[in-house]
Amino acid sequence: MSAETADTAEPADGTAGPDGSGERRREQRGWYFYDFACSVYSTSVLTVFLGPYLTSVAKAAADAEGYVHPLGVPVRAGSLFAYAVSASLVVAVVLMPIVGAAADRTGRKKPLLAAAAYTGATATAAMFFLDGDRYLLGVLLLIVANASISVSMVLYNAYLPQIAEPDERDAVSSRGWAFGYTSGALVLVLNLILYTGHDSFGLSESDAVRICLASAGVWWGAFTIIPLRHLRDRNTKGAGAEPVGSGWRQLRATLRDMRRHPLTLSFLLAYLVYNDGVQTVISQASVYGSEELGLSQTTLITAVLLVQVLAVAGALGMGRMARVYGAKHTILGSLVVWTLILVAGYFLPAGSPVFFYALAAAIGLVLGGSQALSRSLYSHLVPRGKEAEYFSAYEMSDRGLSWLGPLVFGLAYQLTGSYRDAIISLVVFFVVGSVLLARVPVRQAVAAAGNPVPERI
């Protein structure tokens, strides 16, 4: 449950007090495992394999000018993946407020989490059938999987204020990210063994890639069982069936309610902007590396593996830094590093794995921490009893409204034919996001939401 006001003595659900600490820890351990389950989709599928592979499939179907024509619209084969990511996030925008409102009104987050997770896992496993020139199949499966993980994260994130007290949320959120990056690194090692040794396994390169894609879906589905066994639903006042349209009505009501908490809304705006840059860098890095820098798939896998390993240390290390400097200042420092990463990426020489690895190391050190601390900081700004609907708005900032970055990236390449121009265009997201975040008085925002203010924030 979200943090109580200082004059409230009784824990809202029995888990926040001393007698419920064991149950709270048990739920936290189960909660970590959803990051462990679904992060392999973000790493193996979205970051490493699907971008370059779907681009190659689209190029196989392209005309003499290098264009494919989905629904009769001419699209550069090199822009297709970015556009598909953008489209998947637009679909997520439609679904997330409906799911968030249903979770709050019925108190049944767990079955909704299961439905979203297994829909995404099934679509990911079906990527095994993506071969030849079936780029439209790839686009469809990407849209379903990416929208599903976005919806599931609304529900997953909404558990944080229910299972962690205010002073422990930075640490709990950071551990969740660390679990995710650990699983991502483990699966990438297995992917690397399969991909580099595909000949010895009697597989073609395409077969190896499709197995890596499909195995991420199997992993996602298998480990989702653990959080579903450990997390529990809370009783919610007014629970009952709601029509589909109630989700959008609830979103409008949430946004109206946020007008009473303008500082929470200000943080969301800042997060929307800088996280759009983060998500776009993550999803488009492998395409940039393969198409602009001419790096091999093996180099890309090992670079992302390096990101995963360092992201575990980065998430935990930035969590500790937040205890000293506060989450806001730690996030601002990470955004400076993100800006420098993009500038360095623009000037990165082609065919140079060493420089690409250096850039990957820098990304790893700030990636997990900037995301984990943003989530925990926001949890302090959520009014009690409105966790899922407010985290629905957060997730729309985290994923659902992150369609703009991939769209800008795709349009930049569509217009210029240069991935360097596309990557440098993302600097604006980090610069503007930093300015907006710096203007948010977070201690005042926590108090305005009716929550106790931690000593460091």
C-alpha positions as CSV (number, residue, x, y, z in Angstrom):
1,M,0.0,0.0,0.0
2,S,1.2,3.5,-0.6
3,A,2.7,5.4,2.3
4,E,0.5,6.6,5.0
5,T,0.3,10.1,6.3
6,A,2.3,10.7,9.5
7,D,-0.8,10.7,11.8
8,T,-2.1,7.3,10.6
9,A,-1.2,4.5,13.0
10,E,-2.6,1.4,11.4
11,P,-1.1,-0.2,8.3
12,A,-3.6,-0.3,5.4
13,D,-3.2,-4.0,4.5
14,G,-1.4,-5.5,7.5
15,T,1.9,-5.9,5.7
16,A,3.5,-2.6,6.6
17,G,3.5,-3.1,10.4
18,P,6.0,-5.2,12.4
19,D,3.7,-8.3,12.4
20,G,3.5,-8.2,8.6
21,S,7.2,-7.7,7.8
22,G,7.8,-11.4,6.9
23,E,4.9,-11.4,4.5
24,R,6.1,-8.1,3.0
25,R,9.6,-9.6,2.4
26,R,8.1,-12.7,0.8
27,E,6.1,-10.5,-1.6
28,Q,9.1,-8.4,-2.4
29,R,11.1,-11.6,-3.3
30,G,8.3,-12.7,-5.6
31,W,8.0,-9.2,-7.1
32,Y,11.7,-9.2,-8.1
33,F,11.1,-12.3,-10.2
34,Y,8.8,-10.6,-12.7
35,D,11.7,-8.4,-13.7
36,F,13.7,-11.6,-13.9
37,A,11.1,-13.1,-16.2
38,C,10.3,-10.3,-18.6
39,S,13.7,-8.5,-18.9
40,V,14.9,-11.2,-21.3
41,Y,12.4,-9.8,-23.8
42,S,13.8,-6.3,-23.5
43,T,17.4,-7.5,-23.8
44,S,17.5,-10.5,-26.2
45,V,14.5,-9.5,-28.3
46,L,14.1,-5.7,-28.4
47,T,17.7,-4.7,-27.8
48,V,19.8,-7.3,-29.6
49,F,18.1,-9.6,-32.1
50,L,14.8,-8.3,-33.4
51,G,15.9,-4.9,-34.7
52,P,18.7,-6.1,-37.1
53,Y,16.8,-9.3,-38.0
54,L,13.5,-7.6,-38.8
55,T,15.4,-5.0,-40.8
56,S,17.1,-7.8,-42.8
57,V,13.7,-9.5,-43.4
58,A,12.2,-6.2,-44.5
59,K,15.2,-5.6,-46.9
60,A,14.5,-9.0,-48.4
61,A,11.0,-7.9,-49.2
62,A,11.9,-4.4,-50.3
63,D,11.7,-3.0,-53.8
64,A,14.6,-1.8,-55.9
65,E,14.6,1.6,-54.0
66,G,14.8,-0.1,-50.6
67,Y,11.2,0.5,-49.6
68,V,8.5,-1.9,-48.3
69,H,4.8,-1.0,-48.6
70,P,2.8,-2.0,-45.5
71,L,-0.8,-1.0,-46.2
72,G,0.4,0.7,-49.3
73,V,2.6,3.2,-47.4
74,P,6.2,3.5,-48.7
75,V,8.6,2.9,-45.8
76,R,12.4,2.6,-45.9
77,A,13.3,-0.9,-44.8
78,G,15.7,0.6,-42.3
79,S,13.0,2.6,-40.6
80,L,10.5,-0.3,-40.3
81,F,11.6,-1.5,-36.9
82,A,11.5,2.0,-35.3
83,Y,8.0,2.6,-36.7
84,A,6.8,-0.8,-35.4
85,V,8.1,0.0,-31.9
86,S,6.3,3.4,-32.1
87,A,3.1,1.7,-33.3
88,S,3.2,-0.9,-30.5
89,L,3.4,1.8,-27.9
90,V,0.4,3.6,-29.3
91,V,-1.5,0.4,-28.9
92,A,-0.3,0.3,-25.3
93,V,-1.6,3.8,-24.7
94,V,-5.1,2.5,-25.6
95,L,-4.9,-0.5,-23.3
96,M,-3.1,0.7,-20.2
97,P,-5.7,3.1,-18.7
98,I,-8.3,0.4,-19.1
99,V,-6.2,-2.2,-17.3
100,G,-5.1,0.3,-14.6
101,A,-8.6,1.3,-13.8
102,A,-9.8,-2.4,-13.8
103,A,-7.0,-3.3,-11.3
104,D,-7.9,-0.5,-8.9
105,R,-11.7,-1.0,-9.1
106,T,-11.6,-4.8,-8.7
107,G,-8.4,-5.2,-6.6
108,R,-7.4,-8.1,-8.9
109,K,-4.0,-7.1,-10.3
110,K,-2.6,-10.6,-10.3
111,P,-4.9,-12.2,-13.0
112,L,-4.6,-9.2,-15.2
113,L,-0.8,-9.4,-14.8
114,A,-0.9,-13.1,-15.8
115,A,-3.1,-12.3,-18.9
116,A,-0.7,-9.6,-20.1
117,A,2.4,-11.6,-19.4
118,Y,1.3,-14.7,-21.2
119,T,0.0,-12.8,-24.2
120,G,3.4,-11.2,-24.6
121,A,5.3,-14.4,-23.9
122,T,3.2,-16.3,-26.5
123,A,3.8,-13.6,-29.2
124,T,7.5,-13.6,-28.4
125,A,7.7,-17.4,-28.7
126,A,5.9,-17.2,-32.1
127,M,8.8,-15.1,-33.5
128,F,10.3,-18.5,-34.2
129,F,8.2,-18.4,-37.4
130,L,9.6,-15.1,-38.6
131,D,11.7,-15.9,-41.6
132,G,12.1,-15.2,-45.3
133,D,10.3,-12.0,-46.2
134,R,7.6,-12.2,-43.6
135,Y,8.2,-8.7,-42.3
136,L,4.5,-8.1,-41.6
137,L,4.4,-11.1,-39.3
138,G,7.3,-9.6,-37.5
139,V,5.6,-6.2,-37.1
140,L,2.4,-7.9,-35.8
141,L,4.2,-10.0,-33.2
142,L,6.4,-7.0,-32.1
143,I,3.3,-4.9,-31.6
144,V,1.5,-7.6,-29.5
145,A,4.6,-8.4,-27.4
146,N,5.6,-4.8,-26.8
147,A,2.1,-3.7,-25.9
148,S,1.7,-6.7,-23.6
149,I,4.9,-6.0,-21.7
150,S,3.8,-2.4,-21.3
151,V,0.5,-3.3,-19.9
152,S,2.0,-5.9,-17.5
153,M,4.4,-3.3,-16.2
154,V,1.5,-1.1,-15.2
155,L,0.4,-3.8,-12.8
156,Y,3.9,-4.8,-11.7
157,N,5.0,-1.3,-10.8
158,A,1.7,-0.7,-9.0
159,Y,2.7,-3.3,-6.4
160,L,5.8,-1.3,-5.3
161,P,4.0,1.1,-2.9
162,Q,2.0,-1.9,-1.5
163,I,4.9,-4.1,-0.7
164,A,7.6,-1.6,0.3
165,E,7.6,1.1,2.9
166,P,8.8,4.6,1.9
167,D,12.3,4.4,3.2
168,E,13.0,1.0,1.5
169,R,11.5,1.7,-2.0
170,D,14.8,2.9,-3.6
171,A,16.5,-0.3,-2.5
172,V,13.6,-2.6,-3.5
173,S,13.1,-1.0,-6.8
174,S,16.9,-1.2,-7.5
175,R,16.9,-4.9,-6.6
176,G,14.1,-5.5,-9.0
177,W,16.1,-3.9,-11.8
178,A,19.2,-5.9,-10.7
179,F,17.2,-9.2,-10.9
180,G,16.2,-8.2,-14.4
181,Y,19.6,-7.4,-15.6
182,T,21.0,-10.6,-14.1
183,S,18.5,-12.7,-16.1
184,G,19.2,-10.7,-19.2
185,A,22.9,-11.3,-18.8
186,L,22.4,-15.0,-18.2
187,V,20.2,-15.5,-21.3
188,L,22.5,-13.5,-23.4
189,V,25.4,-15.8,-22.5
190,L,23.3,-18.7,-23.7
191,N,22.3,-16.8,-26.8
192,L,26.0,-16.0,-27.5
193,I,26.9,-19.7,-27.3
194,L,24.1,-20.7,-29.6
195,Y,24.7,-17.9,-32.1
196,T,28.4,-18.2,-32.4
197,G,28.3,-22.0,-32.5
198,H,25.3,-22.4,-34.7
199,D,27.2,-24.4,-37.3
200,S,28.3,-27.0,-34.8
201,F,24.6,-27.3,-33.7
202,G,23.6,-27.9,-37.3
203,L,21.7,-24.6,-37.5
204,S,21.7,-21.7,-39.9
205,E,22.3,-18.2,-38.7
206,S,18.6,-17.4,-39.2
207,D,17.6,-20.6,-37.3
208,A,19.8,-19.5,-34.3
209,V,18.4,-16.0,-34.2
210,R,14.8,-17.3,-34.3
211,I,15.5,-19.8,-31.5
212,C,17.0,-17.0,-29.4
213,L,13.9,-14.9,-30.0
214,A,11.5,-17.7,-29.2
215,S,13.4,-18.8,-26.1
216,A,12.9,-15.4,-24.6
217,G,9.2,-16.0,-24.7
218,V,9.5,-19.4,-23.1
219,W,11.7,-17.9,-20.3
220,W,9.2,-15.0,-19.8
221,G,6.3,-17.4,-19.4
222,A,8.1,-19.9,-17.2
223,F,9.4,-17.5,-14.6
224,T,6.2,-15.5,-14.4
225,I,4.9,-18.3,-12.3
226,I,7.0,-17.2,-9.4
227,P,5.5,-13.7,-8.9
228,L,2.0,-15.1,-9.5
229,R,2.5,-17.5,-6.6
230,H,4.0,-14.9,-4.2
231,L,2.1,-11.6,-4.9
232,R,-1.4,-11.2,-3.5
233,D,-4.4,-9.1,-4.4
234,R,-5.7,-6.5,-2.0
235,N,-9.4,-5.8,-1.3
236,T,-10.5,-2.6,-3.0
237,K,-13.5,-0.5,-2.0
238,G,-16.1,-0.4,-4.7
239,A,-14.8,-3.6,-6.4
240,G,-16.9,-4.8,-9.2
241,A,-17.3,-5.3,-12.9
242,E,-16.7,-2.2,-15.0
243,P,-17.4,-1.5,-18.7
244,V,-14.4,-1.2,-21.0
245,G,-14.9,2.6,-21.4
246,S,-14.5,3.0,-17.6
247,G,-10.7,2.8,-18.1
248,W,-10.6,6.0,-20.2
249,R,-13.0,7.7,-17.9
250,Q,-10.8,6.7,-15.0
251,L,-7.7,8.0,-16.9
252,R,-9.5,11.4,-17.4
253,A,-10.4,11.3,-13.7
254,T,-6.8,10.5,-12.8
255,L,-5.5,13.4,-14.8
256,R,-8.1,15.7,-13.2
257,D,-7.1,14.4,-9.8
258,M,-3.4,15.1,-10.8
259,R,-4.4,18.7,-11.2
260,R,-4.7,18.7,-7.4
261,H,-1.2,17.3,-7.3
262,P,0.6,19.5,-9.9
263,L,4.0,18.6,-8.6
264,T,3.3,14.9,-9.3
265,L,2.2,15.9,-12.8
266,S,5.4,18.0,-13.2
267,F,7.6,15.0,-12.4
268,L,5.6,12.8,-14.8
269,L,6.2,15.3,-17.6
270,A,9.9,15.4,-16.9
271,Y,10.0,11.6,-16.8
272,L,8.0,11.3,-20.0
273,V,10.7,13.4,-21.8
274,Y,13.9,11.9,-20.6
275,N,12.7,8.3,-20.5
276,D,11.6,8.7,-24.1
277,G,15.2,9.2,-24.9
278,V,16.3,6.2,-22.7
279,Q,13.8,3.8,-24.3
280,T,14.7,4.8,-27.8
281,V,18.4,4.4,-27.2
282,I,17.8,0.9,-25.8
283,S,15.6,-0.2,-28.7
284,Q,17.6,1.3,-31.5
285,A,21.2,0.7,-30.4
286,S,21.6,-2.6,-32.1
287,V,20.2,-1.2,-35.4
288,Y,22.7,1.7,-35.1
289,G,25.5,-0.7,-34.4
290,S,24.8,-3.1,-37.2
291,E,23.6,-0.7,-39.9
292,E,25.7,2.4,-39.3
293,L,28.8,1.1,-37.6
294,G,28.9,-2.3,-39.5
295,L,29.4,-4.3,-36.4
296,S,28.7,-8.1,-36.3
297,Q,25.9,-9.7,-34.4
298,T,28.4,-11.3,-32.1
299,T,29.8,-7.9,-31.2
300,L,26.3,-6.6,-30.5
301,I,25.5,-9.6,-28.3
302,T,28.7,-9.2,-26.2
303,A,28.2,-5.4,-26.0
304,V,24.6,-5.8,-24.6
305,L,25.9,-8.6,-22.3
306,L,28.4,-6.0,-21.0
307,V,25.5,-3.6,-20.4
308,Q,23.6,-6.2,-18.5
309,V,26.5,-7.1,-16.2
310,L,27.4,-3.5,-15.5
311,A,23.7,-2.5,-15.1
312,V,23.4,-4.8,-12.1
313,A,26.2,-2.9,-10.4
314,G,24.9,0.4,-11.7
315,A,21.4,-0.1,-10.4
316,L,22.6,-1.2,-6.9
317,G,25.4,1.5,-6.9
318,M,23.0,4.3,-7.8
319,G,20.6,3.1,-5.2
320,R,23.3,3.6,-2.6
321,M,24.2,7.0,-4.1
322,A,20.5,8.0,-3.7
323,R,20.8,7.4,0.1
324,V,23.6,10.0,0.2
325,Y,22.6,12.5,-2.4
326,G,18.9,11.8,-2.9
327,A,17.1,10.1,-5.8
328,K,16.5,13.4,-7.7
329,H,20.2,14.5,-7.8
330,T,21.3,11.0,-8.6
331,I,18.9,10.9,-11.6
332,L,20.0,14.3,-12.8
333,G,23.7,13.1,-12.8
334,S,22.7,10.1,-14.8
335,L,21.0,12.3,-17.4
336,V,24.2,14.2,-17.9
337,V,26.0,10.9,-18.6
338,W,23.2,9.9,-21.1
339,T,23.7,13.1,-23.0
340,L,27.5,12.6,-23.3
341,I,26.9,9.0,-24.4
342,L,24.8,10.2,-27.4
343,V,27.4,12.8,-28.4
344,A,30.1,10.2,-28.2
345,G,27.9,7.8,-30.2
346,Y,27.5,10.3,-33.0
347,F,31.3,10.5,-33.5
348,L,31.9,6.8,-33.0
349,P,34.1,5.4,-35.9
350,A,32.6,2.6,-38.0
351,G,34.0,-0.9,-37.6
352,S,35.5,-0.2,-34.1
353,P,34.2,-2.7,-31.5
354,V,36.5,-1.3,-28.8
355,F,34.8,2.1,-28.8
356,F,31.4,0.5,-29.0
357,Y,32.2,-1.6,-25.9
358,A,33.3,1.6,-24.1
359,L,29.9,3.2,-24.9
360,A,28.1,0.1,-23.8
361,A,29.9,0.1,-20.5
362,A,28.8,3.8,-19.9
363,I,25.2,2.9,-20.8
364,G,25.3,-0.1,-18.4
365,L,26.4,2.1,-15.5
366,V,23.5,4.5,-15.7
367,L,20.7,2.5,-17.3
368,G,19.3,0.5,-14.4
369,G,19.9,3.2,-11.8
370,S,18.1,6.0,-13.7
371,Q,15.1,3.8,-14.3
372,A,14.9,2.2,-10.8
373,L,15.3,5.5,-9.0
374,S,12.7,7.2,-11.2
375,R,10.2,4.4,-10.3
376,S,10.9,4.6,-6.6
377,L,10.8,8.4,-6.6
378,Y,7.4,8.4,-8.3
379,S,6.0,5.9,-5.8
380,H,6.4,8.7,-3.1
381,L,4.3,11.0,-5.2
382,V,1.3,8.7,-5.5
383,P,-1.8,9.4,-3.3
384,R,-2.8,6.4,-1.2
385,G,-5.4,4.1,-2.7
386,K,-4.7,5.2,-6.3
387,E,-1.6,3.2,-7.0
388,A,-2.6,1.3,-10.1
389,E,-4.3,4.2,-11.9
390,Y,-1.4,6.5,-11.1
391,F,1.1,3.9,-12.2
392,S,-0.9,3.5,-15.3
393,A,-0.2,7.1,-16.0
394,Y,3.5,6.5,-15.1
395,E,3.7,3.5,-17.4
396,M,2.2,5.6,-20.2
397,S,5.2,7.8,-19.6
398,D,7.5,4.9,-19.3
399,R,6.4,3.0,-22.4
400,G,3.1,4.1,-23.7
401,L,4.1,7.7,-24.6
402,S,7.6,6.6,-25.7
403,W,6.4,6.3,-29.2
404,L,7.7,9.8,-29.9
405,G,11.4,8.9,-29.6
406,P,11.3,5.9,-32.1
407,L,9.2,8.0,-34.4
408,V,11.7,10.8,-34.4
409,F,14.5,8.3,-34.9
410,G,12.7,6.6,-37.8
411,L,11.8,9.9,-39.4
412,A,15.3,11.2,-39.1
413,Y,16.6,8.1,-41.0
414,Q,13.7,8.3,-43.4
415,L,14.6,11.9,-44.4
416,T,18.4,11.8,-44.2
417,G,19.4,8.1,-44.7
418,S,21.8,8.6,-41.8
419,Y,21.6,6.8,-38.5
420,R,24.1,9.3,-37.0
421,D,21.6,12.1,-37.6
422,A,19.0,9.9,-36.1
423,I,20.9,9.1,-32.9
424,I,22.0,12.7,-32.3
425,S,18.4,13.9,-32.6
426,L,17.7,12.1,-29.2
427,V,19.9,14.5,-27.2
428,V,17.0,17.0,-26.9
429,F,15.0,14.4,-24.8
430,F,17.7,14.3,-22.2
431,V,18.4,18.1,-22.1
432,V,14.8,19.1,-21.8
433,G,14.0,16.3,-19.4
434,S,16.9,17.4,-17.1
435,V,15.6,21.0,-17.0
436,L,12.1,19.9,-16.2
437,L,13.2,17.5,-13.5
438,A,15.5,20.1,-11.9
439,R,12.5,22.4,-11.5
440,V,10.4,19.8,-9.4
441,P,10.6,20.4,-5.6
442,V,10.4,16.7,-4.7
443,R,10.1,17.1,-0.9
444,Q,7.2,19.4,-1.4
445,A,5.7,17.1,-3.9
446,V,5.8,14.1,-1.5
447,A,4.2,16.1,1.3
448,A,1.5,17.4,-1.1
449,A,0.6,13.8,-2.0
450,G,-0.1,13.2,1.7
451,N,2.9,10.9,2.2
452,P,5.7,11.0,4.8
453,V,8.9,12.7,3.4
454,P,12.0,10.4,3.6
455,E,15.1,11.8,5.1
456,R,16.8,11.6,1.7
457,I,14.9,12.0,-1.6
